[in-house]
């Protein structure tokens, strides 16, 4: 590997005396992080989390617990000559992520499980384990940047490649955690990461990226929620904004705010979208796209990594663009109406490229709230 790819891990002592723990998922990103860590000359330890029963998730007997990913991580560690540990966090993951995911859908909200995971087992528990090992830092394969500010404290910035930026899922990271974390891929495009993997001779160099929620590898999240919370599969009415019944649905679990597909009501002058879910009455409220317009969102449980400034840029969905907004300490007001903003999603606040805070959307107000 050329000297041009040497990454500064910000170690406080000579690398020869340091220890780096790398969170390894079995994918190409975290595998390259392990390569970069080993290149420093520090002692490197790879750690893989067993979070769910893969055989249960895909409903195929004989399929072990995310076995391929664990095997791939071990193979990379063996090639690099570093230690590899597998931690069984399945019960913690079920309680902290999967059960909460199901509860949120049962309440008519749209959860962001990756954020829940990062705030729990991924960082809180794994950082604790890394500290027990006497590590100088924990390195992960997230595409974000850790920047040291003028005050000497670490800041969290968007990944250099906007197509890969994962900062939206890391808003819950605390300042104390950020002091201990390292994100070596933050300045790299994915193409360069794959090139480094090939150069290092890693078998995962061409491994596809995961496109689904990790504990729903078959993409059938509704099936998972129905198994855990059967009441979400109960049929109910589809009503318009005035409360008139238009048809029936097969369970609120199949719908999220802003969804158009699956409503299946013909004869309407305009396409219909889900604008509200009422789980107690099992009603699905639908309307035209204009009814999805939201002027503000109340944000709960805000975690700050910067100053609580009034003018911010906000992101309310992982794939959404950042938009101009104002923050008053409770409500996030958009300068231009946003569409499809759903309670349960994360609202993440930025000062240009720097992530300064974020929380969970509790409720919204706007065109629909006024009309209703």
NORBELFEN-V550265 format. One record per backbone hydrogen bond with DSSP energy under -1.0 kcal/mol. CO is the residue of the C=O (numbers start at 1). NH is the residue of the N-H. Records with the same first field share a line. If there is no record, write none. Layout:
CO=NH ; NH
This chain:
2=5
3=6
14=17
15=18
18=43
19=136
20=45
21=139
22=47
27=31
28=32
29=33
30=34
31=35
32=36
33=37
34=38
35=39
37=40
38=41
43=20
45=22
46=85
47=24
48=87
50=89
53=57
54=58
55=60
60=63
64=66
66=70
67=71
68=72
69=73
70=74
71=75
72=76
73=77
74=78
75=79
76=80
77=81 ; 82
83=46
85=48
87=50 ; 89
89=93
90=94
91=95
92=96
93=97 ; 98
94=99
97=101
98=102
99=103
100=104
101=105
102=106
103=107
104=109
105=108
112=116
113=117
114=118
115=119
117=122
120=125
121=126
123=127
124=128
125=129
126=130
127=131
128=132
129=133
130=135
131=134
137=21
138=182
139=23
142=144
143=166
145=157
147=155
149=152
153=149
155=147
156=355
157=145
161=164 ; 165
166=169
167=170
170=173
174=178
175=179
177=180 ; 181
180=138
182=140
183=186
185=188
186=160
189=193
190=194
191=195
192=196
193=197
194=198
195=199
196=200
197=202
198=201
202=205
204=207
213=216
216=219
219=221
220=224
221=225
222=226
223=227
224=228
225=229
229=232
230=233
231=234
232=253
236=249
237=284
238=246 ; 247
239=286
240=243
244=240
247=238
249=236
251=254
252=255
256=259
259=274
260=263
273=287
274=258
276=285
278=282 ; 283
283=278
284=239
285=275 ; 276
287=273
288=291
289=292
290=293
294=338
295=334
296=365
297=332
298=362
300=360
303=358
307=309
310=327
312=325
313=350
314=323
315=348
317=320
323=314
324=335
325=312
326=333
330=299
331=328
332=297
333=326
338=294
342=345
343=110
345=361
347=359
348=315
349=356 ; 357
350=313
351=354
353=158
354=351
356=305 ; 306
357=349
358=303
359=347
360=300
361=344
363=298
365=295 ; 296
366=370
367=371
368=372
